[in-house]
Amino acid sequence: MGSDVGFLAERRARQAGNRAAVAAAGARQQAGQETDRLTAEGRAQRRAGAREAAAATLAEAARLGTDLLGPDDPRTLLAGSEHGRTLMLLRRWAEAEQALRAVADAAAPHPDQRRLALRLDALGALGAVLLRHGRPAAAAAVLEEHRELARQLEYDLAGSLSAEDLADAYVLLARGAEAVHLYADTAAHREAGAAAGRSDAAVLRLRAKLARALLLLGHHVQAERAARAVLGAAADDPAGTGRWMAAAALSRALVLQDRAAEGEAVAREAAAWPRAGGPESALPLRIGHALAAALNAQQRHREALELVLAQLAVRAAAAGPAGTAGPADASAAPGGEPGETGEAATVYHYDLAAALLGLGRPEEARQAVEGLVAHCRAALAPHDHTGLVVGTLYGRVLAALGRTEEARSELAANVAAWREGYGPEHVRTLAAERALAAVREPDEG
């Protein structure tokens, strides 16, 4: 009798366990379906332009998946990745980084193809977030990991946006030779996929970035040739980013070859191109900077000053009561030249300081450039081209103010950084050395 009772109790326990397992499986299936539904709804909201709503929906999908399915369930990973991408579109960088890192970390221990593919996607998006948040070293590390994982999975990243992002990060890290190779390879792959006989906007943008990278490396003749090729092919894309970027690169390449009048002509021609959006009198930022640089190179500092002040006034008026951002508020973007740093106030403060220094007004030049110097030191990599160009100017300003010891210290460090990052023969290295040699010791009179 006792054995029968034990058997019945054991059977009831098994039945109860089975029922619990079935109920758990049903709840898990329901949770998975709801996670999938919310993810699909969030994607649809994002496609419709409702990004804030999409972010909220996808956050709920990721939370639900984490709580009921586990953080490493593929449905949770997909929801988290889509959430991170939406936050990136909203420029909520810190939140996007957190969401995408969570996906990459949760998927990392699993060798199955689906989770590895989701990790690959998250790493690519995370690299883009870090790059746009002004952290090129971290971006490069993540994107190199992304590239290695793609190799393991036998995915071809040639021509991808992540390859372009990695090249952009290399530019900001003074790894110009790697950037040039990657831009050229990515452009070639995209060009192979474009319509016969036509260069699409993405290819032109990449070719323009290639020209700019050559410019930063000091290969001015090659940069000129590459920029002219972009402009020659730009008839299909007259308003494209690549066209403006190539014109600015060509103008700067000519100036740095002591052909400033030609550089000015290129910039003025580009300034006359039709453009959409913004005040009619506001020049595209790269073009305004290129024109100011060409004028300063010809010792026409007053014209450069008037141009810069006019552009700042136009942009301040267009921005309304808030005005334009100061140098400390500007975030660097891929490019390396002061004319590529994104915010008009940052770009034009450099040009303003150069013009004022040329006019013999060093104290005003100091006031214009010091905020930019602080921004570059806080936000940019040690060998960032922008930061080094600004550092050379700052040293010259200090020398003009008679602050000889500070000037020598500033320029000596600047020369060393140019040599380490770009080599002893780079035109900017040589210019910094000339500026240092021109600083007299106090007892030299």
C-alpha positions as semicolon CSV with decimal commas, in nm:
position;residue;x (nm);y (nm);z (nm)
1;M;0,000;0,000;0,000
2;G;0,276;0,233;0,092
3;S;0,449;0,176;-0,240
4;D;0,125;0,255;-0,424
5;V;0,093;0,581;-0,238
6;G;0,453;0,668;-0,320
7;F;0,403;0,585;-0,683
8;L;0,091;0,800;-0,704
9;A;0,266;1,091;-0,534
10;E;0,559;1,061;-0,772
11;R;0,326;1,051;-1,074
12;R;0,135;1,355;-0,951
13;A;0,463;1,537;-0,903
14;R;0,572;1,449;-1,258
15;Q;0,236;1,562;-1,394
16;A;0,258;1,887;-1,201
17;G;0,610;1,938;-1,332
18;N;0,495;1,870;-1,687
19;R;0,209;2,114;-1,651
20;A;0,449;2,375;-1,512
21;A;0,688;2,312;-1,799
22;V;0,408;2,342;-2,054
23;A;0,286;2,661;-1,887
24;A;0,641;2,801;-1,881
25;A;0,690;2,711;-2,246
26;G;0,359;2,877;-2,331
27;A;0,452;3,189;-2,135
28;R;0,791;3,198;-2,305
29;Q;0,632;3,159;-2,646
30;Q;0,389;3,439;-2,565
31;A;0,674;3,659;-2,439
32;G;0,868;3,587;-2,758
33;Q;0,570;3,676;-2,974
34;E;0,515;4,000;-2,782
35;T;0,885;4,089;-2,807
36;D;0,874;4,026;-3,182
37;R;0,556;4,230;-3,216
38;L;0,701;4,526;-3,027
39;T;1,023;4,507;-3,230
40;A;0,829;4,511;-3,557
41;E;0,613;4,798;-3,431
42;G;0,920;4,998;-3,331
43;R;1,080;4,946;-3,671
44;A;0,761;5,061;-3,842
45;Q;0,749;5,373;-3,625
46;R;1,110;5,449;-3,711
47;R;1,046;5,408;-4,085
48;A;0,752;5,648;-4,050
49;G;0,980;5,910;-3,890
50;A;0,843;5,872;-3,535
51;R;1,183;5,807;-3,383
52;E;1,105;5,900;-3,022
53;A;0,804;5,669;-3,023
54;A;1,014;5,399;-3,187
55;A;1,282;5,432;-2,920
56;A;1,022;5,388;-2,644
57;T;0,863;5,086;-2,814
58;L;1,197;4,917;-2,879
59;A;1,314;4,987;-2,524
60;E;1,004;4,805;-2,400
61;A;1,073;4,516;-2,639
62;A;1,432;4,488;-2,511
63;R;1,317;4,506;-2,146
64;L;1,047;4,244;-2,197
65;G;1,288;4,012;-2,375
66;T;1,554;4,052;-2,107
67;D;1,311;3,981;-1,824
68;L;1,119;3,689;-1,977
69;L;1,348;3,540;-2,241
70;G;1,692;3,628;-2,111
71;P;1,946;3,887;-2,231
72;D;2,110;3,644;-2,472
73;D;1,792;3,525;-2,648
74;P;1,813;3,617;-3,018
75;R;1,480;3,803;-2,997
76;T;1,610;4,013;-2,709
77;L;1,934;4,080;-2,895
78;L;1,747;4,194;-3,204
79;A;1,524;4,426;-3,002
80;G;1,828;4,572;-2,822
81;S;2,017;4,625;-3,146
82;E;1,721;4,802;-3,306
83;H;1,682;5,013;-2,992
84;G;2,048;5,113;-3,005
85;R;2,026;5,204;-3,372
86;T;1,721;5,421;-3,306
87;L;1,897;5,601;-3,021
88;M;2,187;5,663;-3,261
89;L;1,949;5,831;-3,507
90;L;1,827;6,048;-3,218
91;R;2,191;6,139;-3,137
92;R;2,150;6,003;-2,785
93;W;2,502;5,871;-2,795
94;A;2,555;5,749;-2,439
95;E;2,227;5,558;-2,435
96;A;2,295;5,412;-2,779
97;E;2,638;5,295;-2,669
98;Q;2,493;5,130;-2,360
99;A;2,222;4,949;-2,558
100;L;2,459;4,825;-2,830
101;R;2,731;4,717;-2,587
102;A;2,471;4,514;-2,397
103;V;2,383;4,330;-2,718
104;A;2,745;4,269;-2,819
105;D;2,840;4,146;-2,470
106;A;2,536;3,919;-2,432
107;A;2,592;3,758;-2,772
108;A;2,969;3,714;-2,732
109;P;2,977;3,378;-2,547
110;H;2,759;3,202;-2,802
111;P;2,910;3,038;-3,111
112;D;2,588;2,993;-3,307
113;Q;2,558;3,177;-3,637
114;R;2,247;3,375;-3,548
115;R;2,387;3,530;-3,232
116;L;2,722;3,598;-3,395
117;A;2,544;3,779;-3,679
118;L;2,352;3,989;-3,425
119;R;2,678;4,067;-3,247
120;L;2,836;4,167;-3,577
121;D;2,548;4,407;-3,647
122;A;2,572;4,557;-3,297
123;L;2,949;4,610;-3,322
124;G;2,912;4,793;-3,653
125;A;2,649;5,025;-3,510
126;L;2,850;5,073;-3,189
127;G;3,156;5,180;-3,388
128;A;2,945;5,437;-3,573
129;V;2,810;5,571;-3,243
130;L;3,156;5,607;-3,089
131;L;3,288;5,780;-3,401
132;R;3,004;6,031;-3,409
133;H;3,039;6,089;-3,037
134;G;3,397;6,209;-3,089
135;R;3,577;5,894;-2,966
136;P;3,777;5,777;-3,269
137;A;4,019;5,551;-3,080
138;A;3,736;5,354;-2,921
139;A;3,552;5,351;-3,254
140;A;3,853;5,212;-3,438
141;A;3,899;4,935;-3,180
142;V;3,534;4,829;-3,207
143;L;3,529;4,850;-3,587
144;E;3,848;4,645;-3,614
145;E;3,683;4,381;-3,392
146;H;3,379;4,403;-3,620
147;R;3,598;4,348;-3,925
148;E;3,769;4,046;-3,768
149;L;3,436;3,888;-3,672
150;A;3,312;3,943;-4,028
151;R;3,617;3,756;-4,158
152;Q;3,540;3,465;-3,925
153;L;3,181;3,458;-4,048
154;E;3,299;3,497;-4,409
155;Y;3,098;3,817;-4,450
156;D;3,231;4,062;-4,708
157;L;3,246;4,415;-4,563
158;A;3,411;4,567;-4,871
159;G;3,219;4,877;-4,970
160;S;3,021;4,885;-4,644
161;L;2,940;5,185;-4,428
162;S;3,141;5,031;-4,144
163;A;3,450;5,027;-4,369
164;E;3,397;5,397;-4,440
165;D;3,353;5,465;-4,067
166;L;3,678;5,284;-3,990
167;A;3,860;5,495;-4,251
168;D;3,710;5,810;-4,095
169;A;3,838;5,697;-3,753
170;Y;4,185;5,634;-3,898
171;V;4,193;5,990;-4,034
172;L;4,119;6,130;-3,688
173;L;4,388;5,909;-3,535
174;A;4,659;6,027;-3,780
175;R;4,661;5,686;-3,948
176;G;4,628;5,850;-4,287
177;A;4,796;5,583;-4,497
178;E;4,552;5,319;-4,369
179;A;4,264;5,558;-4,430
180;V;4,370;5,622;-4,789
181;H;4,389;5,249;-4,862
182;L;4,051;5,182;-4,703
183;Y;3,877;5,474;-4,876
184;A;4,013;5,362;-5,214
185;D;3,913;5,000;-5,159
186;T;3,565;5,090;-5,033
187;A;3,505;5,330;-5,321
188;A;3,619;5,072;-5,575
189;H;3,376;4,813;-5,440
190;R;3,088;5,057;-5,436
191;E;3,173;5,179;-5,782
192;A;3,167;4,822;-5,910
193;G;2,810;4,798;-5,787
194;A;2,695;5,131;-5,931
195;A;2,516;5,172;-6,262
196;A;2,745;5,144;-6,563
197;G;2,911;5,470;-6,654
198;R;2,781;5,652;-6,348
199;S;2,935;5,737;-6,009
200;D;2,673;5,745;-5,737
201;A;2,670;5,988;-5,444
202;A;2,833;5,741;-5,203
203;V;3,126;5,681;-5,440
204;L;3,179;6,053;-5,492
205;R;3,174;6,111;-5,118
206;L;3,435;5,839;-5,066
207;R;3,655;5,971;-5,347
208;A;3,633;6,318;-5,192
209;K;3,731;6,177;-4,854
210;L;4,023;6,006;-5,023
211;A;4,134;6,343;-5,164
212;R;4,107;6,497;-4,820
213;A;4,307;6,216;-4,659
214;L;4,582;6,261;-4,918
215;L;4,578;6,632;-4,839
216;L;4,625;6,564;-4,467
217;L;4,916;6,333;-4,542
218;G;5,084;6,615;-4,733
219;H;5,041;6,452;-5,075
220;H;4,912;6,771;-5,231
221;V;4,958;6,684;-5,597
222;Q;4,776;6,353;-5,550
223;A;4,505;6,527;-5,349
224;E;4,460;6,781;-5,628
225;R;4,432;6,506;-5,887
226;A;4,180;6,308;-5,679
227;A;3,967;6,614;-5,604
228;R;3,957;6,719;-5,968
229;A;3,843;6,369;-6,063
230;V;3,551;6,396;-5,821
231;L;3,450;6,736;-5,953
232;G;3,468;6,604;-6,308
233;A;3,232;6,320;-6,220
234;A;2,994;6,528;-6,011
235;A;2,760;6,633;-6,291
236;D;2,528;6,350;-6,187
237;D;2,521;6,477;-5,829
238;P;2,550;6,858;-5,835
239;A;2,427;6,904;-5,478
240;G;2,608;6,606;-5,326
241;T;2,832;6,619;-5,022
242;G;3,122;6,482;-5,223
243;R;3,121;6,779;-5,458
244;W;3,153;7,035;-5,178
245;M;3,416;6,827;-5,000
246;A;3,620;6,785;-5,318
247;A;3,607;7,157;-5,397
248;A;3,729;7,242;-5,048
249;A;4,007;6,981;-5,070
250;L;4,114;7,111;-5,411
251;S;4,123;7,470;-5,289
252;R;4,330;7,373;-4,985
253;A;4,566;7,156;-5,194
254;L;4,632;7,448;-5,427
255;V;4,695;7,685;-5,136
256;L;4,942;7,441;-4,983
257;Q;5,124;7,424;-5,318
258;D;5,170;7,804;-5,304
259;R;4,894;7,852;-5,560
260;A;4,664;8,049;-5,333
261;A;4,509;8,257;-5,612
262;E;4,398;7,935;-5,786
263;G;4,269;7,803;-5,455
264;E;4,068;8,121;-5,409
265;A;3,919;8,086;-5,757
266;V;3,810;7,728;-5,685
267;A;3,648;7,831;-5,357
268;R;3,469;8,127;-5,515
269;E;3,336;7,909;-5,796
270;A;3,205;7,659;-5,542
271;A;3,051;7,940;-5,338
272;A;2,842;8,031;-5,641
273;W;2,698;7,681;-5,686
274;P;2,326;7,652;-5,615
275;R;2,248;7,497;-5,278
276;A;1,940;7,405;-5,084
277;G;1,859;7,516;-4,732
278;G;1,998;7,787;-4,507
279;P;2,041;8,159;-4,571
280;E;2,146;8,241;-4,926
281;S;2,443;8,441;-4,799
282;A;2,570;8,156;-4,579
283;L;2,849;7,970;-4,755
284;P;2,886;7,594;-4,708
285;L;3,118;7,558;-4,413
286;R;3,405;7,385;-4,592
287;I;3,393;7,638;-4,874
288;G;3,389;7,936;-4,639
289;H;3,691;7,801;-4,458
290;A;3,877;7,726;-4,781
291;L;3,813;8,077;-4,909
292;A;3,927;8,236;-4,584
293;A;4,244;8,022;-4,590
294;A;4,317;8,126;-4,950
295;L;4,276;8,493;-4,862
296;N;4,497;8,465;-4,554
297;A;4,761;8,282;-4,762
298;Q;4,772;8,583;-4,997
299;Q;4,815;8,822;-4,702
300;R;4,468;8,960;-4,768
301;H;4,386;8,937;-4,402
302;R;4,131;9,217;-4,392
303;E;3,923;9,048;-4,662
304;A;3,950;8,720;-4,473
305;L;3,842;8,892;-4,152
306;E;3,543;9,054;-4,321
307;L;3,442;8,721;-4,475
308;V;3,462;8,540;-4,142
309;L;3,272;8,806;-3,948
310;A;3,002;8,815;-4,215
311;Q;2,963;8,437;-4,209
312;L;2,944;8,428;-3,830
313;A;2,683;8,705;-3,833
314;V;2,471;8,527;-4,095
315;R;2,479;8,201;-3,906
316;A;2,409;8,368;-3,571
317;A;2,105;8,542;-3,721
318;A;1,981;8,217;-3,872
319;A;2,026;8,036;-3,541
320;G;1,804;8,286;-3,358
321;P;1,852;8,414;-3,002
322;A;2,068;8,115;-2,905
323;G;2,328;8,217;-3,165
324;T;2,603;7,981;-3,271
325;A;2,803;7,746;-3,058
326;G;3,138;7,854;-2,923
327;P;3,456;7,656;-2,981
328;A;3,414;7,451;-2,666
329;D;3,073;7,333;-2,780
330;A;3,178;7,204;-3,118
331;S;3,237;6,837;-3,178
332;A;3,496;6,718;-3,424
333;A;3,388;6,528;-3,728
334;P;3,602;6,318;-3,959
335;G;3,830;6,534;-4,162
336;G;4,117;6,676;-3,964
337;E;4,121;7,024;-4,111
338;P;3,978;7,308;-3,904
339;G;3,729;7,343;-4,187
340;E;3,594;6,996;-4,117
341;T;3,521;7,027;-3,746
342;G;3,147;7,064;-3,784
343;E;3,045;7,384;-3,604
344;A;3,072;7,718;-3,779
345;A;3,197;7,898;-3,470
346;T;3,484;7,652;-3,430
347;V;3,588;7,667;-3,794
348;Y;3,565;8,040;-3,822
349;H;3,738;8,109;-3,490
350;Y;4,046;7,951;-3,642
351;D;4,018;8,166;-3,954
352;L;3,938;8,471;-3,742
353;A;4,250;8,422;-3,530
354;A;4,468;8,374;-3,839
355;A;4,335;8,694;-3,996
356;L;4,376;8,896;-3,676
357;L;4,732;8,770;-3,632
358;G;4,810;8,869;-3,990
359;L;4,671;9,217;-3,921
360;G;4,902;9,261;-3,622
361;R;4,628;9,218;-3,360
362;P;4,766;8,925;-3,156
363;E;4,564;8,987;-2,839
364;E;4,239;8,962;-3,032
365;A;4,378;8,657;-3,208
366;R;4,449;8,498;-2,870
367;Q;4,093;8,561;-2,756
368;A;3,962;8,403;-3,077
369;V;4,176;8,089;-3,063
370;E;4,217;7,999;-2,695
371;G;3,874;7,840;-2,662
372;L;3,942;7,634;-2,971
373;V;4,278;7,521;-2,829
374;A;4,107;7,404;-2,510
375;H;3,843;7,219;-2,712
376;C;4,101;7,042;-2,928
377;R;4,303;6,928;-2,627
378;A;3,997;6,799;-2,447
379;A;3,817;6,635;-2,737
380;L;4,067;6,530;-3,004
381;A;4,333;6,261;-3,031
382;P;4,694;6,372;-2,959
383;H;4,797;6,365;-3,328
384;D;4,468;6,485;-3,473
385;H;4,545;6,707;-3,772
386;T;4,303;6,978;-3,661
387;G;4,452;6,997;-3,315
388;L;4,806;7,023;-3,451
389;V;4,715;7,295;-3,701
390;V;4,547;7,492;-3,422
391;G;4,848;7,434;-3,195
392;T;5,086;7,583;-3,451
393;L;4,869;7,892;-3,483
394;Y;4,845;7,926;-3,105
395;G;5,223;7,912;-3,070
396;R;5,259;8,187;-3,330
397;V;5,003;8,399;-3,145
398;L;5,191;8,359;-2,817
399;A;5,514;8,457;-2,990
400;A;5,352;8,769;-3,134
401;L;5,236;8,863;-2,784
402;G;5,595;8,843;-2,659
403;R;5,519;8,539;-2,441
404;T;5,841;8,383;-2,564
405;E;5,886;8,102;-2,317
406;E;5,527;7,982;-2,360
407;A;5,556;8,011;-2,736
408;R;5,875;7,805;-2,751
409;S;5,727;7,538;-2,526
410;E;5,404;7,525;-2,726
411;L;5,577;7,511;-3,062
412;A;5,843;7,261;-2,952
413;A;5,567;7,021;-2,842
414;N;5,378;7,096;-3,161
415;V;5,680;7,019;-3,382
416;A;5,741;6,693;-3,197
417;A;5,377;6,591;-3,245
418;W;5,386;6,677;-3,615
419;R;5,705;6,475;-3,661
420;E;5,565;6,174;-3,475
421;G;5,225;6,182;-3,644
422;Y;5,308;6,295;-3,997
423;G;5,683;6,275;-4,043
424;P;5,967;6,529;-4,068
425;E;5,904;6,621;-4,434
426;H;5,534;6,703;-4,403
427;V;5,459;7,061;-4,505
428;R;5,290;7,130;-4,172
429;T;5,589;6,991;-3,980
430;L;5,818;7,223;-4,171
431;A;5,586;7,520;-4,108
432;A;5,582;7,447;-3,735
433;E;5,962;7,423;-3,734
434;R;5,987;7,760;-3,906
435;A;5,752;7,912;-3,650
436;L;5,965;7,770;-3,367
437;A;6,288;7,896;-3,524
438;A;6,137;8,242;-3,555
439;V;6,077;8,271;-3,179
440;R;6,360;8,465;-3,026
441;E;6,497;8,416;-2,680
442;P;6,426;8,714;-2,451
443;D;6,789;8,829;-2,462
444;E;6,796;8,822;-2,843
445;G;6,597;9,146;-2,864
